[in-house]
């Protein structure tokens, strides 16, 4: 019985890993490539694919045989995001204003187990710009909103993220525990997070967190664009605009100041 349960859990884990892999490849992947990336045999991968196809969570192209995420998953995602509807509604005018004031892309992100998910965005109208798809995710340690959110997570969650490994997306990505802990401590002290080419070469961002009524972190807003436009006085100006915007969204949601956080991320008590 235990063996059967273990096999069932492994199959479920493999299915989730497959869905997350296809999330990052909107054009789809074939059986051979999926098996290689998942480090599974082709027969095992095919069984998972066939089950997900029958459940209509995947589609398969008749022309090249590639598998891609299905519309039924989109419906599930919409149901999950619906919980964040009040957050998006409160942040929408702030995102629009930030995009107009800075002429850069503004984003709204939430935290999800070591990653961030973009749940809203207002794209810059400039030809050279940063664009994030709603629903797209990124490692928290490598992006501005991610570090802003990670800084206010419980110590055990920060430790879990570090144990899982800090992937280097560019030569500037933070990849050591000591460097990340120093960065998060600085963010807790200043209330502002920066990404200086850590997720994409030449792309930067500034982010500020938004807090719940109980002082826990809820989300983060950011301004992102080419680093050549995010430097010096301009960055300090955008930082002020983000602080004002985050405070406005926090007030609209009935939020308050963050709960005090000690070195290493340990909270010292309830917010005042």
Secondary structure, 3 states (H helix, E strand, C coil): CHHHHHHHHHHHHHHHHHHHHHHCCCCCECHHHHHHHHCCCHHHHHHHHHHHHHCCCEEECCCCCCEEECHHHHHHHHHHHHHHHHHHHHHHHHHHHHHHHHCCEEEEEEEECCEEEEEEEECCCCCCCCCCCCCCEEEHHHCHHHHHHHCCCCHHHHHHHHHHCCCCCCCCCCCCHHHHHHHHHHHHHHCCEEEECCCCCCEEEEEEEEECCCCCEEEEEEEEEEHHHCCCHHHHHHHHHHHHHHHHHHHHCCCCCCCCECHHHCECCCCC
